[in-house]
Amino acid sequence: MDIHLECLPCFVKQTLSVLNMVNADDSTREHIMRDVLAELSIINFNQPPPEQAQKIHAMIRDLCGNADPYAVQKHADMELALELYALVEPEVNNAPNPFYAGLQMAIAGNSLDHGVYHDLSYADARAFLEQGLHTEIKGDLEQFRTRIERAETILFLGDNAGEIVFDRFLLRQMQHKEVTYAVRGSAIINDALLSDAREAGIDKLVNNLINNGDNAPGTVLHRCSSEFRRIFDAADLIIAKGQGNYETLSENPANIFFLLKAKCPVVARHIGCDLGNALLHRRS
């Protein structure tokens, strides 16, 4: 999925969001914004949005001298997610269809996205997550279950810190399979890293926990490590969380199911769904 004109204001809002988090003086903040605007003036529209976001956030980190501006926010998201996981776990376990309930919560976790919800508050995040079990999923659930049962090797592409805690509900349903769980290679926005995945307990539910060797807020295959690409190519089934993974892999012919909330009108239009839908989407 390529960049659209509507993506440009989002890049600016992402920049403003980061500048509100870092301890930079007014001169540095102005310098960063001018550099970002200059970068956007020569943007290549024939690339997925996460590739451009990767460039912008690298500029911001370098100019403000902060390797992980979202570190405090990620920690807060992890604490919130672990708190709510404990509260909702009995309800998921006792649901008429625990598989569907687990899938609902895995997708609900995708609301913890500071790349889209630039001013996401604690109250808003909690409300999104608490609504998870009451949200209908758009997609073919039975086809998804069948593909899981047929697959011997599954690659699960994680997304954001906090969100990944709720992936545990779905991973528990696949413990009889050989599952590799992948996160980003280094800090970008609030995307999950290996340390976040271990804190979330992902390593106890999968055969292999890896990073993809890159820090685009998605999966840009040509930038990922050779180990990750080997696992990607060999997987019988790929489960990809979040808009960034959709934006970078939507044209890939692999057997991919995308789990996400449609939070952006450009993504919703590309998929052909309504804004705000909870989606189990497979490339047709």
C-alpha positions as CSV (number, residue, x, y, z in Angstrom):
1,M,0.0,0.0,0.0
2,D,1.5,3.3,-1.1
3,I,1.5,6.7,0.6
4,H,-1.6,8.9,-0.1
5,L,-1.9,12.7,0.3
6,E,-3.9,12.1,3.4
7,C,-0.9,10.6,5.0
8,L,1.0,13.9,5.1
9,P,-0.9,15.5,8.0
10,C,-0.5,12.3,9.9
11,F,3.3,12.5,9.6
12,V,3.2,16.1,10.9
13,K,1.0,15.0,13.8
14,Q,3.4,12.2,14.7
15,T,6.2,14.7,14.7
16,L,4.3,17.1,17.0
17,S,3.4,14.1,19.3
18,V,7.1,13.2,19.7
19,L,8.1,16.8,20.3
20,N,5.6,16.9,23.2
21,M,7.3,13.9,24.8
22,V,10.9,15.0,24.6
23,N,12.8,17.6,26.6
24,A,13.9,19.8,23.8
25,D,14.1,23.6,23.7
26,D,12.0,25.7,21.3
27,S,14.9,26.2,18.9
28,T,15.5,22.4,18.6
29,R,11.8,21.7,18.2
30,E,11.5,24.3,15.4
31,H,14.6,22.8,13.7
32,I,13.1,19.3,13.9
33,M,9.8,20.4,12.4
34,R,11.4,22.4,9.6
35,D,13.6,19.3,8.7
36,V,10.5,17.0,8.7
37,L,8.6,19.4,6.5
38,A,11.5,19.6,4.1
39,E,11.6,15.8,4.0
40,L,7.9,15.7,3.3
41,S,8.3,18.2,0.4
42,I,10.2,15.6,-1.5
43,I,8.4,12.6,-0.4
44,N,8.3,9.5,-2.6
45,F,4.6,8.5,-2.7
46,N,5.5,5.1,-4.2
47,Q,6.4,3.5,-0.9
48,P,4.4,2.3,2.1
49,P,3.8,4.9,4.8
50,P,5.9,3.0,7.4
51,E,9.0,3.5,5.2
52,Q,8.6,7.2,5.3
53,A,7.7,7.2,9.0
54,Q,11.0,5.3,9.7
55,K,13.0,8.1,8.0
56,I,11.1,10.8,9.9
57,H,11.5,9.2,13.3
58,A,15.2,8.6,12.7
59,M,15.6,12.3,12.0
60,I,13.7,13.2,15.2
61,R,15.7,10.8,17.4
62,D,19.0,12.1,16.0
63,L,18.1,15.8,16.4
64,C,16.7,15.5,19.9
65,G,19.4,13.1,21.1
66,N,16.8,10.6,22.4
67,A,17.1,6.9,21.2
68,D,13.6,6.0,22.4
69,P,11.2,9.0,22.9
70,Y,8.3,6.7,23.6
71,A,10.0,4.7,26.3
72,V,7.9,6.2,29.1
73,Q,4.6,5.8,27.2
74,K,5.4,2.2,26.3
75,H,6.0,1.4,29.9
76,A,2.6,2.9,30.8
77,D,0.9,0.9,28.0
78,M,2.5,-2.3,29.3
79,E,1.3,-1.7,32.8
80,L,-2.3,-0.9,31.6
81,A,-2.4,-3.9,29.3
82,L,-1.2,-6.3,32.1
83,E,-3.7,-4.9,34.5
84,L,-6.6,-5.3,32.0
85,Y,-5.4,-8.7,30.9
86,A,-5.8,-10.0,34.4
87,L,-9.3,-8.4,34.7
88,V,-10.6,-9.8,31.3
89,E,-8.9,-13.2,31.4
90,P,-11.8,-15.0,33.3
91,E,-14.3,-13.5,30.9
92,V,-12.4,-14.8,27.9
93,N,-11.9,-18.2,29.4
94,N,-15.6,-18.5,30.2
95,A,-16.9,-17.1,26.9
96,P,-19.1,-19.4,24.8
97,N,-16.4,-19.3,22.1
98,P,-13.0,-18.7,23.8
99,F,-11.2,-18.7,20.4
100,Y,-13.4,-15.8,19.2
101,A,-13.2,-13.9,22.5
102,G,-9.4,-14.2,22.4
103,L,-9.3,-12.9,18.8
104,Q,-11.6,-10.0,19.9
105,M,-9.1,-9.0,22.6
106,A,-6.1,-9.5,20.3
107,I,-7.6,-7.0,17.9
108,A,-8.8,-4.7,20.6
109,G,-5.2,-4.4,21.8
110,N,-4.4,-2.8,18.4
111,S,-6.0,0.4,19.7
112,L,-2.8,1.1,21.7
113,D,-1.3,2.8,18.7
114,H,0.4,6.2,19.3
115,G,1.3,6.4,15.6
116,V,-2.4,7.0,14.8
117,Y,-4.0,8.1,18.1
118,H,-1.5,10.9,18.7
119,D,-3.1,12.0,22.0
120,L,-4.3,8.6,23.3
121,S,-5.2,9.0,27.0
122,Y,-5.2,6.3,29.6
123,A,-9.0,6.6,29.9
124,D,-9.4,6.2,26.1
125,A,-7.0,3.3,26.0
126,R,-8.8,1.5,28.8
127,A,-12.2,2.2,27.1
128,F,-11.0,0.7,23.8
129,L,-9.8,-2.4,25.5
130,E,-12.8,-2.9,27.7
131,Q,-15.1,-2.7,24.6
132,G,-13.1,-5.5,23.0
133,L,-15.3,-8.4,23.9
134,H,-18.4,-6.5,22.7
135,T,-17.0,-5.7,19.2
136,E,-17.9,-7.8,16.2
137,I,-15.0,-9.0,14.0
138,K,-15.4,-8.6,10.3
139,G,-13.8,-11.6,8.5
140,D,-14.0,-15.3,7.9
141,L,-13.3,-16.9,11.3
142,E,-13.8,-20.5,10.2
143,Q,-11.3,-20.0,7.3
144,F,-8.8,-18.6,9.8
145,R,-9.3,-21.5,12.2
146,T,-8.9,-24.0,9.4
147,R,-5.7,-22.4,8.2
148,I,-4.3,-22.5,11.7
149,E,-5.1,-26.2,12.0
150,R,-3.5,-27.0,8.6
151,A,-0.3,-25.0,9.3
152,E,2.7,-26.7,10.8
153,T,4.7,-23.4,11.1
154,I,3.2,-20.1,12.0
155,L,4.9,-16.7,12.0
156,F,3.1,-14.1,14.2
157,L,4.1,-10.5,13.5
158,G,3.6,-8.4,16.7
159,D,2.9,-4.7,16.7
160,N,2.8,-2.3,19.6
161,A,3.9,-2.5,23.3
162,G,0.9,-3.1,25.4
163,E,-1.0,-4.5,22.5
164,I,1.2,-7.6,22.5
165,V,-0.1,-8.6,26.0
166,F,-3.5,-9.4,24.4
167,D,-1.9,-11.5,21.7
168,R,-1.4,-14.1,24.5
169,F,-5.1,-15.0,24.2
170,L,-4.6,-16.0,20.6
171,L,-1.2,-17.6,21.1
172,R,-2.7,-19.9,23.8
173,Q,-4.9,-21.3,21.1
174,M,-1.9,-22.2,19.0
175,Q,0.4,-23.9,21.5
176,H,0.2,-27.2,19.7
177,K,1.8,-25.5,16.7
178,E,5.4,-24.3,15.9
179,V,5.0,-20.6,16.4
180,T,7.6,-17.9,15.9
181,Y,6.8,-14.4,17.3
182,A,8.6,-11.4,15.8
183,V,8.9,-7.8,17.0
184,R,10.9,-4.8,15.8
185,G,14.7,-4.7,15.8
186,S,15.0,-1.4,17.6
187,A,12.9,1.5,18.9
188,I,10.3,3.1,16.7
189,I,7.2,4.9,17.9
190,N,5.6,2.6,20.5
191,D,6.3,-0.6,18.6
192,A,7.2,-3.7,20.7
193,L,10.8,-4.8,21.2
194,L,12.1,-8.1,22.6
195,S,12.2,-6.7,26.1
196,D,8.5,-5.8,25.8
197,A,7.6,-9.3,24.5
198,R,9.4,-11.0,27.4
199,E,7.6,-8.7,29.9
200,A,4.3,-9.6,28.2
201,G,5.1,-13.3,28.7
202,I,5.1,-14.0,24.9
203,D,8.3,-16.1,25.2
204,K,6.5,-18.6,27.4
205,L,3.9,-19.3,24.7
206,V,5.9,-19.6,21.5
207,N,8.8,-21.8,20.2
208,N,10.9,-18.9,19.0
209,L,10.9,-15.2,19.9
210,I,12.9,-13.0,17.4
211,N,13.2,-9.4,16.2
212,N,13.0,-8.7,12.5
213,G,16.3,-6.8,12.3
214,D,14.7,-3.5,11.3
215,N,12.8,-0.6,12.9
216,A,10.2,0.4,10.4
217,P,6.8,0.6,12.1
218,G,5.7,-2.3,9.9
219,T,7.5,-5.1,8.0
220,V,9.6,-3.8,5.1
221,L,11.0,-7.1,4.0
222,H,14.0,-5.9,2.0
223,R,15.3,-4.1,5.2
224,C,14.7,-7.1,7.5
225,S,17.4,-9.6,8.6
226,S,18.2,-12.6,6.5
227,E,17.1,-14.9,9.4
228,F,13.7,-13.2,9.5
229,R,13.2,-13.4,5.8
230,R,14.0,-17.1,5.9
231,I,11.4,-17.7,8.5
232,F,8.9,-15.5,6.7
233,D,9.4,-17.4,3.4
234,A,9.1,-20.8,5.1
235,A,6.0,-20.1,7.2
236,D,2.9,-22.0,6.3
237,L,0.8,-19.2,7.8
238,I,1.6,-15.6,8.8
239,I,-0.5,-13.6,11.3
240,A,0.2,-9.9,11.0
241,K,-1.0,-7.4,13.7
242,G,-1.8,-3.8,13.0
243,Q,-2.0,-1.2,10.3
244,G,1.8,-0.9,9.8
245,N,2.1,-4.6,8.9
246,Y,-0.9,-4.3,6.6
247,E,0.5,-1.2,4.9
248,T,3.8,-2.9,4.2
249,L,2.6,-6.4,3.4
250,S,-0.8,-5.9,1.8
251,E,0.5,-6.7,-1.7
252,N,2.6,-9.7,-0.6
253,P,1.3,-13.0,-2.0
254,A,2.2,-15.0,1.2
255,N,-0.6,-16.7,3.2
256,I,-1.2,-13.7,5.5
257,F,-4.1,-13.0,7.8
258,F,-4.1,-9.4,9.0
259,L,-5.6,-8.6,12.5
260,L,-6.2,-5.0,13.0
261,K,-8.6,-2.2,13.9
262,A,-9.2,0.1,10.9
263,K,-8.1,3.4,12.5
264,C,-7.2,5.4,9.4
265,P,-9.5,6.3,6.6
266,V,-6.9,5.6,4.0
267,V,-6.4,2.0,5.3
268,A,-10.2,1.5,5.6
269,R,-10.7,2.6,2.0
270,H,-7.9,0.4,0.8
271,I,-9.4,-2.7,2.6
272,G,-13.0,-1.7,1.7
273,C,-14.3,-1.5,5.3
274,D,-15.7,1.1,7.6
275,L,-13.5,3.2,9.9
276,G,-13.3,1.6,13.3
277,N,-14.0,-2.0,12.1
278,A,-12.3,-4.8,13.9
279,L,-10.8,-6.9,11.1
280,L,-9.7,-10.4,10.3
281,H,-8.6,-9.7,6.8
282,R,-6.9,-12.0,4.2
283,R,-5.6,-10.8,0.9
284,S,-7.9,-12.1,-1.8
